[in-house]
Amino acid sequence: MYKWIAVFALVLLLSACSTNANQNTGQNQSTDTAKPTPTSNDKVKDDGHVQAKTPKDAANAVILALKDADMAKLSSYVHPDKGLLFSPYAHIDTATAKVFPAAKLPALTDATLYQWGAYDGSGEPIKLTFKQYYDKFVYDKNFAEPEAVGVDQIKGTGNTVVNIKEVFPNSYIMDYYFSGFDPQYEGMDWESLTLVLEELNGAWYVSAIVHSQWTI
């Protein structure tokens, strides 16, 4: 009888050790810090730029970076030579549009007042900090979950002459579009965000972020 008691005690001891080991392993795994990673088709270069193999891969990564307000991730997809152009409207004014190299993309905490062009209708200069511009002319709607996506085509149309393909003739565009938000405006409150993507040495990068809406 004592023999069976000893065996039973040994089994309980081994079981307890195994449970503690499993719990410790789970705790170690749960403390790992989750870090943003490129998509499976992307490759990180020595200079920090991410090489997306297709324009859609680049667009997916960029739109998620914009949703998360992750400027570090966004900068890694910025065109290495051309930088990133911001246009508040679908007609790009190349004389006034702000362009930032990847390494000099402002932080959302940057207090500098930049001039981004002119407001439609009034012609008054658009003088905003980077965050103010971002909240008004970049990610003012949840463009990561749009009503529709124009794949290399513009979905939103108005009286503005869209000149994206003239400014970036070899580009591929992804247009994240909402047809409107308030029924009383009958679609005049539509908005879209267009990512302008270009290929360089076999990889795709974002060259411009263009906000679009009804203009006067």
GIHUWO-V762490 format. One line per field, one symbol per residue. burial: I if it has 9 or more other ideal C-beta (glycine too) atoms within 8 Angstrom, else O. A space follows every 50 residues. Layout:
# GIHUWO-V762490
burial->???
This chain:
# GIHUWO-V762490
burial->OOOOOOOOOOOOOOOOOOOOOOOOOOOOOOOOOOOOOIIOOIOIOOOOII IIIOIOIIIIIIIIIIIOOIIOIIIIIIIIOIIIIIIIIIIIIOOIIIII IIOOIIOIOIOOOIIIIIOOOOOOOIOIIIIOIIOIIIIOOOIIOIOOII OOOIIIOIOIOIIIIOIIOOIIIIIIIIOIOOOOIOOOIIIIIIIIIIII OOIIIIIIIIIIIOIO
